[in-house]
Amino acid sequence: MRAHVVYESMFGNTEEIARAVADGMRDRLDVEVRPVTSARPEQRVDLIVAGGPTHAFSLSRSSTRADAVTQGASRGTEDVGLREWLTDLPAATDGQSFAAFDTKVEKMRHLPGSAASKAARMARHLGYAPAGHDSFYVAGTAGPLVDGELDRARQWGAQLAARVADQTAAQTN
């Protein structure tokens, strides 16, 4: 079974989470990790895990990515983010699953809005089976990640891989 983990990261925190999620999945799935700027959404995989930072209570836009750059972000691009990548994602084929994660500033934990929720809704409209979504927290806009978040991301990745592998096995029996 194959999985792709794609991410948008402006300060590097979301990339760290993406790599930890992939590490957690590797015992059960063949995993490829790529930034949205070089990931091709048309490739056939069993599971897509997509992650991005929450900007203005949702997926980033070119204007919010430009704001991140003015705040010191040195990764990613103003032109392409997870929103644009999802817009180009083809409809699901039989049995494809989708999970999403985001990074959020910890002090905003109680506020509504989530890049992961929006990404999951967009994928569901394209026919992907929902595999879950979660948020991971950073101490401030530029980070760093809150203690324990990388371990939590690895555990979440392992749970996703097990769930998808079990569903696929059940469908083939």
C-alpha positions as CSV (number, residue, x, y, z in Angstrom):
1,M,0.0,0.0,0.0
2,R,1.2,3.5,-0.8
3,A,0.7,6.9,0.8
4,H,1.7,10.4,0.0
5,V,2.2,13.0,2.7
6,V,2.0,16.5,1.1
7,Y,2.6,19.7,3.1
8,E,2.7,23.5,2.9
9,S,5.2,25.0,5.3
10,M,6.3,28.6,5.6
11,F,8.4,28.4,8.8
12,G,9.3,24.7,8.8
13,N,7.0,23.6,11.6
14,T,4.4,21.9,9.3
15,E,7.1,20.2,7.4
16,E,8.4,18.7,10.7
17,I,5.0,17.4,11.5
18,A,4.6,16.0,8.0
19,R,7.8,14.1,8.3
20,A,6.8,12.8,11.8
21,V,3.4,11.6,10.5
22,A,5.2,9.8,7.6
23,D,7.6,8.2,10.1
24,G,4.6,6.8,12.0
25,M,3.1,5.4,8.9
26,R,6.2,3.6,7.5
27,D,5.7,0.3,9.4
28,R,2.5,-0.3,7.4
29,L,2.7,1.8,4.3
30,D,5.2,2.8,1.6
31,V,5.3,6.6,2.2
32,E,6.5,9.5,0.1
33,V,6.7,13.0,1.6
34,R,6.7,16.1,-0.6
35,P,6.0,19.8,-0.4
36,V,2.9,20.9,-2.3
37,T,5.1,22.8,-4.7
38,S,6.5,19.5,-6.1
39,A,3.8,17.0,-5.3
40,R,1.8,15.8,-8.2
41,P,-1.8,15.2,-7.1
42,E,-2.7,12.9,-10.0
43,Q,-0.5,10.0,-8.8
44,R,-2.5,6.9,-7.6
45,V,-2.1,6.1,-3.9
46,D,-4.2,4.5,-1.3
47,L,-3.9,7.4,1.2
48,I,-3.2,11.0,0.9
49,V,-2.3,13.0,4.0
50,A,-2.2,16.7,3.5
51,G,-1.0,19.3,5.9
52,G,-0.8,23.1,6.1
53,P,-0.7,25.9,8.5
54,T,-4.0,27.5,9.6
55,H,-4.0,31.1,8.3
56,A,-7.0,33.3,9.1
57,F,-9.0,30.4,10.4
58,S,-8.6,28.2,7.2
59,L,-6.2,27.2,4.5
60,S,-3.7,29.8,3.5
61,R,-4.2,32.2,0.5
62,S,-1.6,34.0,-1.4
63,S,-2.2,37.1,0.7
64,T,-1.7,35.3,4.0
65,R,1.4,33.6,2.7
66,A,2.7,37.0,1.7
67,D,2.0,38.1,5.3
68,A,4.0,35.2,6.6
69,V,7.0,36.2,4.4
70,T,6.9,39.7,5.8
71,Q,7.0,38.1,9.3
72,G,10.2,36.2,8.4
73,A,9.0,33.0,6.7
74,S,11.7,31.7,4.5
75,R,10.1,28.4,3.2
76,G,7.2,27.8,0.9
77,T,6.0,30.2,-1.7
78,E,3.4,32.9,-1.9
79,D,2.0,31.4,-5.2
80,V,1.2,27.8,-4.3
81,G,-0.2,26.4,-1.1
82,L,-2.3,23.5,0.0
83,R,-5.5,25.3,-1.1
84,E,-4.2,25.4,-4.7
85,W,-2.9,21.9,-4.6
86,L,-6.3,20.6,-3.4
87,T,-8.0,22.6,-6.2
88,D,-6.0,20.5,-8.7
89,L,-6.6,17.2,-7.0
90,P,-8.5,14.8,-9.2
91,A,-11.5,12.9,-8.0
92,A,-10.9,9.8,-5.9
93,T,-10.8,6.4,-7.4
94,D,-12.1,3.4,-5.6
95,G,-10.8,3.0,-2.0
96,Q,-8.7,6.2,-1.8
97,S,-8.6,7.8,1.6
98,F,-7.7,11.3,2.7
99,A,-6.5,12.6,6.0
100,A,-5.5,16.2,6.9
101,F,-3.6,18.0,9.6
102,D,-2.7,21.6,10.3
103,T,-0.5,23.6,12.5
104,K,-1.9,26.3,14.7
105,V,-0.6,28.7,17.3
106,E,-1.3,27.2,20.7
107,K,-2.7,30.4,22.3
108,M,-5.4,30.3,19.5
109,R,-6.4,26.7,20.3
110,H,-9.8,27.7,21.5
111,L,-10.7,29.7,18.3
112,P,-12.7,28.1,15.5
113,G,-11.4,27.4,12.1
114,S,-8.9,24.9,10.8
115,A,-6.9,24.3,7.7
116,A,-7.3,20.6,8.3
117,S,-11.1,20.8,8.5
118,K,-11.3,22.8,5.2
119,A,-8.9,20.4,3.4
120,A,-10.8,17.3,4.6
121,R,-14.1,18.9,3.3
122,M,-12.5,19.7,-0.1
123,A,-11.3,16.1,-0.4
124,R,-14.6,14.6,0.7
125,H,-16.3,16.6,-2.1
126,L,-13.9,14.8,-4.5
127,G,-15.0,11.4,-3.2
128,Y,-12.1,10.6,-0.9
129,A,-12.9,8.4,2.1
130,P,-12.2,10.4,5.2
131,A,-9.5,9.0,7.3
132,G,-9.3,11.8,9.9
133,H,-7.9,15.2,10.7
134,D,-6.0,16.7,13.5
135,S,-4.2,19.9,14.6
136,F,-0.7,20.2,15.9
137,Y,0.5,23.3,17.9
138,V,3.3,25.8,17.7
139,A,4.3,28.2,20.4
140,G,4.1,31.2,18.2
141,T,3.7,32.2,14.5
142,A,7.2,31.2,13.6
143,G,7.3,28.2,16.1
144,P,8.8,26.3,17.6
145,L,6.5,23.3,17.9
146,V,5.0,22.7,21.3
147,D,6.8,20.0,23.3
148,G,5.5,16.5,22.5
149,E,3.9,17.4,19.1
150,L,6.3,15.4,17.0
151,D,5.7,12.3,19.1
152,R,1.9,12.9,18.8
153,A,2.3,13.3,15.0
154,R,4.1,10.0,14.8
155,Q,1.4,8.3,16.8
156,W,-1.3,9.8,14.6
157,G,0.5,8.6,11.5
158,A,0.7,5.1,12.9
159,Q,-3.0,5.1,13.7
160,L,-3.9,6.4,10.2
161,A,-1.8,3.7,8.6
162,A,-3.4,1.0,10.7
163,R,-6.9,2.2,9.9
164,V,-6.3,2.4,6.2
165,A,-4.5,-0.9,6.0
166,D,-7.4,-2.6,8.0
167,Q,-10.0,-1.0,5.8
168,T,-8.3,-2.1,2.6
169,A,-7.9,-5.7,4.0
170,A,-11.6,-5.8,4.8
171,Q,-12.6,-4.6,1.3
172,T,-10.5,-7.3,-0.4
173,N,-11.9,-10.1,1.8
